[in-house]
Each structure stands twice: as C-alpha cells, then as structure tokens.
Amino acid sequence: MKLIAFEVRDDEREIFGQLSAEFGWETELVEEILTLDNAERVRGYDGVTILGHSLLTPEIQDKLMEMGISCCSTRTVGYDHIDVQHARKIGLRICNSDYPPTGVADYTIMLMLMVLRHYKQALWRGQVNDYSLKGLRGRELHDLTIGVVGTGRIGKAVIQNLSGFGSKILAYDVHKDPEVAEKAQYVDLETIYRESDVISLHTPLNDSTLYMINRDTLARMKDGVVLVNCARGELMDVEALIWGIENHKIGALALDVIEGESGIYHRDRRTDILQNKNMAYLRQFPNTVMTQHLAFYTDTAVASMVRCAFEGIASFTSGQPCRTEIK
C-alpha cells in the first residue's frame, strides 16, 4: 500500500512514521496543500490524505480520479473544504477523522473560567506591574446557570466537566441522551436563551444552526450573558457579537473559532495584511478572549486524526465499511 499525505505538519511526522511501520505502508509526506498544480504527484498511490486548507473542488476531485485515486481521507473532523456532493457523484470515497471529546471539553471549561475571572485584563495589568483589583472581581461557576447547546460527544463531555462545579446545567439537542439527562435538564432553545448566564455551543454547522446567535436571539438572552464557542465560527453572526459587546448585552466572549477564520488560523500571518476587520475589532475588547482554533489540538487528538487517515484508507482499499465515511 502506498499513501501520500498533503499539508503534513511537523507534529504529525513522527506519528506518520509509527503508523507507516505498523500498517506496513509506504508513505510520502508533503508539506504543501493539494492543488491542481501538484495533483500529478498522487499518481501511483492507493490513497490520499489532506488537512483543511486543501480544497477538494470538483476539478481536483476529477483530477484525483484521473490519476487512479478513488479514496481520500481528511485529517479533520469538519469537511467544509470538500465538495461532498461531487465526490459522491463521481464515486470518490471520502472519510473524515475523529478524536476523543475530552480535549475540547477541557478547553471549553478553561475559556469559561478565563472570561469569568477576567484573566485577559489581569494578564495585561501584570505586564505593566499594575496589580490592582478594581474591575477584576469574578463570578463562580457554582452560582451560574450554564446552557449547553448540542449534547453530542463533546457537549456531553462538557456537561460531565460542569457537573463537578455544581452549576445548574440546561441542555438542548434534537436528540436527547439519557446519560446527559442525569446531569442536566433538557429544555428548548428559548429557555436556554432566557435563563442561562453562560451559553456554550457544541452543535454542528448546518442550515438550521447558521448564525443561530444573532441580534434577535441575543435580545432574548440575559443582559451580561457569557458566550463560548469551540464549535464553528459561523454559528455566530460576528456583526451581532460586536453589537452585543458595544451595547453591554454580552458580558464576555470566549471564542476559539470565528466567522472568516479560513486562511488565517493555523498559519503564520505576522507580516501580512489581514482582510478581516471584524476579527481584529472583536479581539481588542477587554472582555473578549480569542484563540486560534486550537481547542482540539492535543497530542491525543493529533495521533487519533492521523490514525483515522490510515484506518479509513485501509477500509476503502480492502472493500470494508469505513466508520468515518462521509456519505
């Protein structure tokens, strides 16, 4: 078996080496993204794996099929960078990756605590030897009502973490999990908006959840609500977030993702002109903490995503069902 991997990061190389030996495969590691210009490199390989900056457009998919590639794995959970409908049409089989939910769940709690305890302001002051307390009085999770939107693997793990703090936990999901119901109270979205002091999003991005946080839904929330997003940036309308901060409707924001992050996050853009005014403006607010889409980024998660690439391609080429196949 021969596998070619594009967008390989330095932190993945050792894992690729270990799994190549375990599977007995020949593996070529390429730092560049997959494009039409370098697609010829896949000729002679049995499978291709990519990350999120390689856009699997219809043209590139057709080229892969022309080069004899009938399966591709993305070492990401999301697959917005893949035209799945065209892949299905031409018979190109696609799978994504997964990883344990604990890393993102832990990170979510960290972000909650950071904004509730004004860590950003405390850090800034400490850097200029200002150790005053004014304006830094925080709130305790124990005293707050936390709304968790989406109770899949990650949302469920967040609720498990929160249960140790003694918070009142409200949950919303189309599909109710009996285990979650033992630790949280399932309610409708309106109740989440109306009663939560903190709202954390863990739902997939689709037509029904696009911009679910907007001017209208913000108006139905408590004044001073804290919003946390470690899921997908487009769940929140950035213009609405800016309005909410400026008008003191939002008490704090904790964002690991943001609308328009593609092409910026996970790259060194220090000397570039960034064409995302809203991102820059939102970042400067004292009650906003933003990180570069790294809630997932742990040693466990990286190893799991690379392993999923091997397992997915192995399943496809052997004619076996693939547990992470995108259909």
C-alpha positions as CSV (number, residue, x, y, z in Angstrom):
1,M,0.0,0.0,0.0
2,K,1.2,3.5,-0.8
3,L,-0.3,6.6,0.8
4,I,0.5,10.3,0.0
5,A,-0.2,12.9,2.7
6,F,-0.5,16.6,2.0
7,E,-0.3,19.5,4.5
8,V,1.8,17.4,6.9
9,R,2.7,19.4,10.0
10,D,5.9,18.8,11.9
11,D,3.9,17.4,14.8
12,E,2.4,14.7,12.6
13,R,5.7,13.4,11.1
14,E,6.6,11.0,13.9
15,I,3.1,9.7,14.1
16,F,3.1,9.0,10.3
17,G,6.3,7.2,10.7
18,Q,5.0,5.0,13.5
19,L,1.8,4.2,11.7
20,S,3.5,3.5,8.4
21,A,5.6,0.9,10.1
22,E,2.5,-0.5,11.9
23,F,0.5,-0.8,8.7
24,G,3.4,-1.8,6.6
25,W,2.8,1.0,4.1
26,E,5.0,3.3,2.0
27,T,4.1,6.9,2.9
28,E,5.1,10.1,1.2
29,L,4.8,13.3,3.4
30,V,4.2,16.6,1.6
31,E,4.1,20.0,3.3
32,E,2.2,21.7,0.6
33,I,-1.5,21.7,0.2
34,L,-3.1,19.6,-2.6
35,T,-3.8,21.8,-5.6
36,L,-4.4,21.2,-9.3
37,D,-0.7,22.2,-9.9
38,N,0.7,19.4,-7.8
39,A,-2.1,16.8,-8.2
40,E,0.1,14.8,-10.6
41,R,2.1,13.7,-7.5
42,V,-0.7,11.3,-6.5
43,R,-0.2,9.0,-9.5
44,G,0.8,5.6,-8.4
45,Y,-0.6,5.9,-4.8
46,D,-3.5,4.0,-3.4
47,G,-4.9,6.8,-1.2
48,V,-4.6,10.5,-0.4
49,T,-4.9,12.3,2.9
50,I,-5.2,16.0,3.4
51,L,-5.9,18.7,6.0
52,G,-8.4,21.6,5.9
53,H,-6.6,24.0,3.6
54,S,-6.6,21.6,0.7
55,L,-9.9,22.4,-1.1
56,L,-11.3,19.3,-2.7
57,T,-13.1,21.1,-5.5
58,P,-14.8,19.2,-8.3
59,E,-11.8,20.0,-10.6
60,I,-9.3,18.5,-8.1
61,Q,-11.6,15.5,-7.4
62,D,-11.8,14.8,-11.1
63,K,-8.0,15.0,-11.4
64,L,-7.6,12.5,-8.5
65,M,-9.9,10.1,-10.2
66,E,-7.9,10.6,-13.4
67,M,-4.7,9.7,-11.5
68,G,-6.3,6.5,-10.2
69,I,-7.2,7.7,-6.8
70,S,-10.7,6.5,-5.6
71,C,-10.4,7.4,-1.9
72,C,-9.3,10.3,0.2
73,S,-9.1,11.0,3.9
74,T,-9.2,14.4,5.6
75,R,-7.4,14.5,8.9
76,T,-10.1,16.9,10.2
77,V,-13.4,16.5,11.8
78,G,-15.1,19.1,9.7
79,Y,-15.3,18.7,5.9
80,D,-16.4,22.1,4.7
81,H,-13.4,22.1,2.4
82,I,-14.7,19.1,0.4
83,D,-17.4,19.2,-2.2
84,V,-19.1,16.0,-0.9
85,Q,-21.9,16.1,-3.4
86,H,-19.5,15.9,-6.4
87,A,-17.4,13.2,-4.7
88,R,-20.5,11.1,-4.3
89,K,-21.4,11.7,-8.0
90,I,-18.0,10.6,-9.4
91,G,-17.5,7.7,-6.9
92,L,-14.6,9.3,-4.9
93,R,-15.0,7.9,-1.4
94,I,-14.2,10.4,1.4
95,C,-13.8,9.9,5.2
96,N,-13.0,12.4,7.9
97,S,-11.4,11.9,11.3
98,D,-12.4,12.0,15.0
99,Y,-10.7,12.2,18.3
100,P,-11.8,11.9,22.0
101,P,-14.0,14.7,23.1
102,T,-12.1,15.4,26.3
103,G,-9.6,17.9,24.9
104,V,-12.2,20.3,23.5
105,A,-14.4,19.8,26.6
106,D,-11.5,20.7,28.9
107,Y,-10.6,23.7,26.8
108,T,-14.2,24.9,26.9
109,I,-14.2,24.9,30.7
110,M,-10.8,26.8,30.6
111,L,-12.3,29.5,28.4
112,M,-15.3,29.9,30.6
113,L,-13.1,30.3,33.7
114,M,-10.8,32.7,31.9
115,V,-13.6,35.2,31.0
116,L,-15.5,34.7,34.2
117,R,-12.3,35.6,36.2
118,H,-11.2,38.4,33.9
119,Y,-7.9,36.7,33.1
120,K,-7.2,38.8,30.0
121,Q,-7.4,42.1,32.0
122,A,-5.3,40.6,34.8
123,L,-2.6,39.5,32.4
124,W,-2.4,42.9,30.7
125,R,-2.1,44.7,34.0
126,G,0.6,42.3,35.3
127,Q,2.7,43.0,32.2
128,V,3.0,46.7,33.3
129,N,3.2,46.0,37.0
130,D,-0.4,47.0,37.7
131,Y,-1.6,44.6,40.4
132,S,-4.8,46.4,41.3
133,L,-8.0,44.5,41.8
134,K,-10.5,47.1,40.6
135,G,-12.7,45.6,37.8
136,L,-11.4,42.1,38.3
137,R,-14.0,40.6,40.6
138,G,-15.1,37.4,39.0
139,R,-18.0,35.0,39.3
140,E,-18.1,31.4,40.3
141,L,-19.4,28.6,38.1
142,H,-21.2,27.1,41.1
143,D,-23.5,30.1,41.2
144,L,-24.4,30.2,37.5
145,T,-26.8,28.6,35.1
146,I,-24.9,27.1,32.1
147,G,-26.7,26.4,28.8
148,V,-25.1,23.8,26.6
149,V,-26.3,23.7,23.0
150,G,-25.6,20.3,21.5
151,T,-25.1,17.2,23.6
152,G,-23.1,15.0,21.2
153,R,-19.8,13.6,22.3
154,I,-18.2,17.0,23.1
155,G,-21.3,18.7,24.6
156,K,-21.8,15.6,26.8
157,A,-18.2,15.8,28.0
158,V,-18.6,19.5,28.8
159,I,-21.6,18.7,30.9
160,Q,-19.7,16.0,32.7
161,N,-17.0,18.5,33.5
162,L,-19.5,21.1,34.6
163,S,-21.2,18.7,36.9
164,G,-18.2,18.8,39.2
165,F,-18.6,22.5,39.7
166,G,-22.1,22.3,41.0
167,S,-23.6,24.5,38.3
168,K,-27.2,24.4,37.2
169,I,-26.9,22.9,33.7
170,L,-29.5,23.3,30.9
171,A,-29.1,21.3,27.7
172,Y,-30.6,21.4,24.3
173,D,-30.4,18.9,21.5
174,V,-32.8,17.5,18.9
175,H,-31.8,14.0,20.2
176,K,-31.8,13.6,23.9
177,D,-29.2,11.5,25.6
178,P,-30.4,9.6,28.7
179,E,-26.9,9.9,30.3
180,V,-26.9,13.6,29.8
181,A,-30.4,13.9,31.3
182,E,-29.0,12.5,34.6
183,K,-26.7,15.6,34.9
184,A,-28.5,18.3,33.0
185,Q,-32.1,19.4,32.4
186,Y,-33.2,19.2,28.7
187,V,-35.1,22.4,27.7
188,D,-35.9,24.2,24.5
189,L,-33.7,26.8,22.9
190,E,-35.8,29.7,24.2
191,T,-35.3,28.5,27.7
192,I,-31.6,28.3,27.1
193,Y,-31.5,31.9,25.8
194,R,-33.8,33.2,28.6
195,E,-32.3,31.6,31.7
196,S,-28.6,30.9,31.0
197,D,-25.8,33.0,32.5
198,V,-23.3,31.2,30.2
199,I,-24.1,29.6,26.8
200,S,-21.7,27.2,25.2
201,L,-22.1,26.0,21.7
202,H,-21.3,22.4,20.7
203,T,-23.6,21.8,17.7
204,P,-22.7,21.1,14.1
205,L,-22.9,23.8,11.5
206,N,-25.8,23.4,9.0
207,D,-28.6,25.4,7.5
208,S,-30.6,25.3,10.8
209,T,-27.7,26.4,13.0
210,L,-26.0,29.0,10.7
211,Y,-26.0,32.3,12.7
212,M,-28.1,30.9,15.5
213,I,-26.5,33.6,17.6
214,N,-27.8,36.8,16.0
215,R,-29.3,40.1,17.0
216,D,-32.7,38.5,17.5
217,T,-31.5,35.7,19.7
218,L,-29.2,38.0,21.7
219,A,-32.1,40.2,22.5
220,R,-33.8,37.2,24.2
221,M,-30.8,36.5,26.4
222,K,-29.9,37.9,29.9
223,D,-28.0,41.1,30.0
224,G,-24.4,40.3,30.5
225,V,-24.6,36.8,29.1
226,V,-21.3,35.0,28.5
227,L,-21.0,33.2,25.2
228,V,-18.5,30.4,24.5
229,N,-17.8,28.9,21.1
230,C,-15.4,26.0,20.5
231,A,-17.5,24.5,17.6
232,R,-17.8,26.5,14.4
233,G,-17.4,30.2,13.8
234,E,-20.4,30.6,11.6
235,L,-22.8,29.6,14.4
236,M,-22.4,33.2,15.4
237,D,-23.0,36.4,13.4
238,V,-19.9,38.5,14.1
239,E,-21.7,41.7,13.4
240,A,-24.2,40.8,16.1
241,L,-21.4,39.9,18.5
242,I,-19.9,43.3,18.1
243,W,-23.3,45.0,18.6
244,G,-23.8,42.9,21.7
245,I,-20.4,43.8,23.2
246,E,-20.7,47.5,22.4
247,N,-24.2,47.7,23.9
248,H,-23.3,45.7,27.0
249,K,-25.7,42.9,26.2
250,I,-22.8,40.4,26.1
251,G,-20.8,40.3,29.3
252,A,-18.0,38.3,27.9
253,L,-17.0,36.3,24.8
254,A,-14.7,33.2,24.7
255,L,-14.1,32.2,21.1
256,D,-11.8,29.5,19.7
257,V,-13.4,29.9,16.3
258,I,-14.8,32.8,14.4
259,E,-16.5,33.5,11.1
260,G,-14.0,34.2,8.4
261,E,-11.0,32.4,10.1
262,S,-10.2,30.4,7.0
263,G,-6.8,31.3,5.6
264,I,-5.8,33.0,8.8
265,Y,-5.8,30.5,11.6
266,H,-3.2,27.8,11.7
267,R,-0.8,30.0,9.6
268,D,1.9,32.5,10.4
269,R,0.4,35.8,9.1
270,R,2.6,38.2,11.2
271,T,3.8,40.2,8.2
272,D,0.6,40.0,6.2
273,I,-2.3,42.4,5.9
274,L,-5.3,40.5,7.3
275,Q,-8.6,41.2,5.5
276,N,-10.9,40.5,8.4
277,K,-11.8,43.8,10.1
278,N,-14.4,42.2,12.4
279,M,-11.9,39.7,13.8
280,A,-9.4,42.5,14.6
281,Y,-12.0,44.7,16.1
282,L,-13.6,42.0,18.2
283,R,-10.2,40.9,19.5
284,Q,-9.4,44.3,21.1
285,F,-12.4,44.3,23.5
286,P,-11.2,43.7,27.1
287,N,-14.0,41.1,27.8
288,T,-13.2,39.0,24.7
289,V,-10.8,36.1,24.7
290,M,-10.0,34.6,21.3
291,T,-7.7,31.7,20.4
292,Q,-6.8,30.3,17.0
293,H,-9.0,27.2,16.7
294,L,-6.8,25.0,18.9
295,A,-9.3,23.5,21.3
296,F,-8.8,20.2,19.6
297,Y,-5.0,20.5,19.5
298,T,-3.6,17.9,21.9
299,D,-1.2,15.0,21.5
300,T,-4.1,12.5,21.8
301,A,-6.2,14.3,19.2
302,V,-3.4,14.6,16.6
303,A,-2.5,11.0,16.9
304,S,-6.1,10.0,16.6
305,M,-6.6,12.0,13.4
306,V,-3.6,10.6,11.7
307,R,-4.7,7.1,12.7
308,C,-8.1,7.7,11.2
309,A,-6.5,8.6,7.9
310,F,-4.7,5.2,7.8
311,E,-7.8,3.3,9.0
312,G,-10.1,5.0,6.6
313,I,-7.9,4.4,3.5
314,A,-7.3,0.8,4.7
315,S,-11.1,0.2,4.9
316,F,-11.7,1.7,1.5
317,T,-9.0,-0.2,-0.3
318,S,-10.0,-3.5,1.3
319,G,-13.7,-3.1,0.4
320,Q,-14.7,-2.9,4.1
321,P,-17.1,-0.4,5.7
322,C,-15.4,2.7,7.0
323,R,-16.8,4.1,10.3
324,T,-15.9,7.7,9.4
325,E,-17.0,7.7,5.8
326,I,-18.8,10.8,4.7
327,K,-21.9,9.8,2.8
